Amino acid sequence: MKKSKFSDSQIMDALKRAEAGLAVPDICRELTPSSATFYKWRARYGGMDTSKLNLLHIQILHPQRVLLNKCTARLNNIAHQGGEYFIGSKDIFNSHF
C-alpha cells in the first residue's frame, strides 16, 4: 500500500476546515492535494476524529502488515532452502520417467 504524503492530522485538519465553511479549492491550494483526493478523504474519513482514524489504522492495517510480514518470511525461508520445500531432495524431472 502506498504511503500517503499527508499525515492523519493534516487530513483531519483539512476536513474540519471544509466543515467550517472554507472552500475546497482554497484548502487544496494550501495543502496541495487534488480536489479528487480531498473528496476521497471526505468519503473515507468524514465524521471521524483523529483518535478514530488511529483506531482504524490499528484495526485494519496492522493485521494486514502482520500477514504480509509472515508471507515474506516464509518466502525468504523457501528461497534460502533452495526451493527444497517444494521439490525435496529428489530430482523431480528424472524421478517420474
C-alpha positions as CSV (number, residue, x, y, z in Angstrom):
1,M,0.0,0.0,0.0
2,K,1.3,3.4,-1.0
3,K,2.1,5.7,2.0
4,S,0.3,9.0,1.9
5,K,2.4,12.1,1.9
6,F,-0.2,13.7,4.2
7,S,-0.4,12.9,7.8
8,D,-3.6,11.9,9.6
9,S,-3.7,15.2,11.4
10,Q,-3.3,17.1,8.1
11,I,-6.2,15.2,6.6
12,M,-8.4,15.7,9.6
13,D,-7.5,19.4,9.7
14,A,-8.5,19.8,6.0
15,L,-11.8,18.1,6.6
16,K,-12.5,20.2,9.7
17,R,-11.8,23.4,7.7
18,A,-14.2,22.3,5.0
19,E,-16.9,21.6,7.6
20,A,-16.3,25.1,9.0
21,G,-17.1,26.6,5.6
22,L,-13.8,27.1,3.9
23,A,-14.0,26.4,0.2
24,V,-12.4,23.2,-1.0
25,P,-10.3,24.8,-3.8
26,D,-8.8,27.1,-1.2
27,I,-7.9,24.1,1.1
28,C,-6.4,22.2,-1.9
29,R,-4.3,25.2,-2.9
30,E,-2.8,25.4,0.6
31,L,-2.2,21.7,1.2
32,T,-1.6,20.8,-2.5
33,P,-3.8,17.7,-2.8
34,S,-6.1,17.5,-5.8
35,S,-9.7,18.1,-5.3
36,A,-10.4,14.5,-6.2
37,T,-8.1,13.4,-3.3
38,F,-9.9,15.7,-0.9
39,Y,-13.3,14.3,-1.8
40,K,-11.9,10.7,-1.4
41,W,-10.7,11.8,2.1
42,R,-14.2,13.1,2.8
43,A,-15.8,9.9,1.7
44,R,-13.4,7.7,3.6
45,Y,-12.8,9.8,6.8
46,G,-15.7,12.2,7.0
47,G,-17.2,12.3,10.5
48,M,-14.1,10.8,12.2
49,D,-11.8,12.4,14.6
50,T,-8.1,11.7,14.8
51,S,-8.5,9.1,17.5
52,K,-11.0,7.1,15.4
53,L,-8.7,7.3,12.5
54,N,-5.8,5.9,14.5
55,L,-8.1,3.1,15.7
56,L,-9.0,2.4,12.1
57,H,-5.3,2.1,11.2
58,I,-4.7,-0.2,14.1
59,Q,-7.7,-2.5,13.4
60,I,-7.3,-2.8,9.6
61,L,-3.7,-2.0,8.6
62,H,-1.8,-3.7,11.4
63,P,-3.2,-7.2,10.8
64,Q,-2.5,-6.8,7.1
65,R,1.1,-5.8,7.9
66,V,1.5,-8.8,10.1
67,L,0.2,-11.2,7.4
68,L,2.5,-9.6,4.8
69,N,5.5,-10.0,7.1
70,K,4.6,-13.7,7.7
71,C,4.3,-14.3,4.0
72,T,7.6,-12.5,3.3
73,A,9.3,-14.6,6.0
74,R,8.0,-17.8,4.5
75,L,9.2,-16.9,1.0
76,N,12.6,-15.9,2.3
77,N,12.8,-19.2,4.1
78,I,11.9,-21.1,0.9
79,A,14.5,-19.1,-1.1
80,H,17.2,-19.8,1.4
81,Q,16.5,-23.6,1.3
82,G,17.0,-23.6,-2.4
83,G,13.4,-24.5,-3.1
84,E,13.7,-27.9,-1.4
85,Y,10.4,-27.1,0.4
86,F,8.5,-27.8,-2.8
87,I,10.7,-30.4,-4.6
88,G,12.5,-32.1,-1.8
89,S,16.0,-33.6,-2.4
90,K,15.0,-35.7,-5.4
91,D,15.4,-34.6,-8.9
92,I,11.7,-34.2,-10.0
93,F,12.4,-34.4,-13.7
94,N,14.2,-37.8,-13.7
95,S,12.2,-39.5,-10.9
96,H,8.9,-39.7,-12.9
97,F,10.3,-41.0,-16.2
